[in-house]
Amino acid sequence: MTDDNRRQNLREELERAEQALRAAEALLGQGLHADSMSRAYYAAFHLVRALLVTRGVEPRSHRGALHLLNREFVRTGLLTSSHNRLLGALQRSRELADYDAAAVFSADDARQQLDDARTFHAATLEFLAREGWRTD
């Protein structure tokens, strides 16, 4: 993968993340808490993929993405382990929201999920800027 391809893929993943954040906010506003929680997770997932693009690594699954993030960024000290825990919690909530019809989520639950995704978004953008991947 060329540097130009990486930068294009990075832009695409960041745009998908930002779309998912906007969708999570809109769904929260409509009282669709489980759907908002799912979109917040997907925002974070696209951010993970964006980070992995900078290393030329492409995950094959959601679990693989988190594993690679841990290997490439957390274990190396580029991101704190709190990010890994935050992402794990986002993933578990998304799985409940998407697959457990009995799971009930409040507006506060959905707002927390969205806030966590935004926290990871900010950390990702900061990292990308610091590493020279973002110039805007």
N, C-alpha and C positions, 0 to 999 in steps of 0.2 A: 504494500500500500504506500503510495507516494504521500509526501507531506501535504500536497494540495488535496488529495483524496481524504486524508485525515481531517483537514480543516473543514472540508465540505460536510463530512459525516458528523463532525462536532457541531457545526451550525444546525444541521438537521435534528440532531438529538436535543440540542438546547431549545430549539423551536417547539419540538414535541413536548418537552418538559413544561415550557411556558404555557402552551395550550392546555395541558392537563391541569396546571395550577388554576388557570382561568375557569376551566370547567368545574373543578372542585369547588371553587368559590361560588359559582353560579348555582350549582346543585345544592350547596349548603343553604344558600339564600332561598331556595325553593323547598326546603325541608326534606330533601332527598339525602339523608345522612349517610346511608350505606353507600350509595353511589358516589357521594362526595369523598368518602374515605377511600374508595377504590381509585378514583382519579388522583387523589393526593399521592397514593402509593406509586401510581404510574408516572407521575411527575418525577418522583425520586428515582424510579427505575431508569428513566431516560437520562437523568443526570449521572447515574452510575455508568450507563453505557457511554455517555460523553467522556467521562473520566477515562474509561478503559480505552477509548479511541486514541487518546494521547499516548498510550503505551502500545498501540498496534494490536490490542487484544480484543477479541469478540466472543462474548459468552454465548453458550448454546441454550441456556435456561435461566430462569430467575434465580434459582439457587446457585447456579454457576456464576452469575453476575456478582452476587454477594461474596462468593468465595474468592473470585478474582480481585474484587475490590479490597478484600482483606489482605490478600497476598501482595498486591501491587502497591497499595496505598497505606493501609493501617500498619501492617507489620514493618514496613519500611519507615514509619514515622511521618509520612507525608500528610496523613489524616489521623485524627485521634480515634481511639477505640470507641468513644461515645458516638461517633458517626455510624460505626458498625452496629451498635446496639439500637440506635434510632432506626436504622434501615430494617433491622430484624423485626422491630416492633411494628413498623409500617407494613411490612409484608404479612405478618400474622394477622393484623387487623384487616388487611385487604382480603385475605383468604376467608376470614369469617364473613366479611361483608358480601363477598361474591358467592360463597358456597354454603353458608349456614342460614337457611331461611328463618330459623328461630332466633338468630342473633338480632338484638335490638340496639340501636345506637342513638345517642342523644345529640343535640346540636353541639353540646360541649365536647363530646367525643370527636365529632367531625371537625370542629374548630381546632382541637388539639392536633389531630392528624394533619390538617392543612398547615398549621403553624410549624409542625415538625418538618414537613416537606419544604416549607419556605426557609427554615433554618438550614437545611441541607442545600437548598438552592443557593443561598448566600455564600455558604462555605465553598461550594463548587465553583461559583463565579470568582470568588477571591483566589482560590487555588489556581484556576486557569489563567487569571490575569498575572499572578505572581510567576507562573511558569512560562509566560509569553504566548499562551494559546489564545488569549483574548486581547484585542486591541481596541475594541469599542466600548 
